């Protein structure tokens, strides 16, 4: 893998490195929304939304267009939604493994206490 490709991937992950930015991208899953709609849908402050949208634009994750006095946002490439879906499956896989381990530990019963002197 080339350094340029690694840098590109890193930039995308940096752009997504905040739960609010991921929520914005997920809100845009089904298509374009106005900034006002995003703010209302996600129940976030306008200034906070503006900051996060600026990061997403700078990392070329979302694109915007102006219509009258409104700005509309959309995902630059739907492939990013596939990446987020894969991460969701990965999360549930890890969660399932942890639950299975906890069930196994519960079946084995309590561990004896070790006394420290």
N, C-alpha and C positions, 0 to 999 in steps of 0.2 A: 504494500500500500504506500502510496506516495505521501510525502509530508503535506502537500497541498490538500489532498483528500482528508487527511487527519485533521488539519486546521479547519477545513470546511465543517466536518462533523462536530468538532469542538465548538465552533461558532453557533451551530444549531442548538447544541445542548446548553450552551450558555444562554441563548435566547429563551430556552424553555426552563431555565433554572429557578423558576419561582412558581408556586402553585397558582397564583392569579393569572400568570401568562398561559399556563396550561389550560386553565378554565376558559380563558378567552379563546384559545385555539379550538377547544372542544365545543364551545358555543357556536363557533363558525363552521362546525362540521357539516351542517346541512345547507350552508350557503351564506351569502352576504348579509351583514347586519349593520345598522347605523351605530355610531358611537353611543348615542342615547339609548338604543335598544340593548346594547351590551352592558352599559352601566346599570340599567334597570334589571336586566335578566340576572346579572351577577351580584347585584346589590353592593356596588362599590362606589367610592367617591369619584367624581369627575377628574380631579387632579391625579389620583392614583391610577385611574384607567388610562389617562393621557400618558403618564410615565411608562406604563407597561406596553401600551400600543406603540410608543416611540421605539422601545427596545425591539419589539417584534418586527417593526418596519425596518429598523437598522440592520437586523440580522436576516432580512429578506424572507421572513416567515409569513408575514401577511402583506397584502397590498391594500392600498386605499384609493378611493375616488371621491371626488367632491361633486355633490349635486345640490345646487342652491346653497343653503347655509348648513347642510348636513354633510358629514363625512361617513362613507360606508367602507367597511372592512371585509375582506375575504382572505381565505387561505391561499397562499401563492401556489401550492402544489398539494393535492389531496393525498399524495404519498405520505405526507407527515401524519395524517390521520391513521394510516396503516401502522406507522411506527408507534403511535400512542396506543393503538389497539394491541399491538404485540407486547408493549410494556405492561398493559393491564393484565394480559394473559400471564406474563412472567410474574407479576405481583401475586395473582391468585395461585399460581403454581407454588411459589415460595410460601405463601400463607397455608396452603394445603399441606405442604411438607412439615411446617411447624406444628400444625394441628395434629397431624399423625404422630409426630414425636411426643407431643404432650399426652396424647391418648395412651401411647405405649408406656410412658412414664407413670401415668395414673394406674394402669393395669398392674405394673410391677409393685405398686404400693410405696409407702413412705421409705425413704432411705434412712439407715441408721445414722444417728448423730455422731460426729467425731469430736471427742473432747480434746481441747488444746490445753496444754499445761503451761 
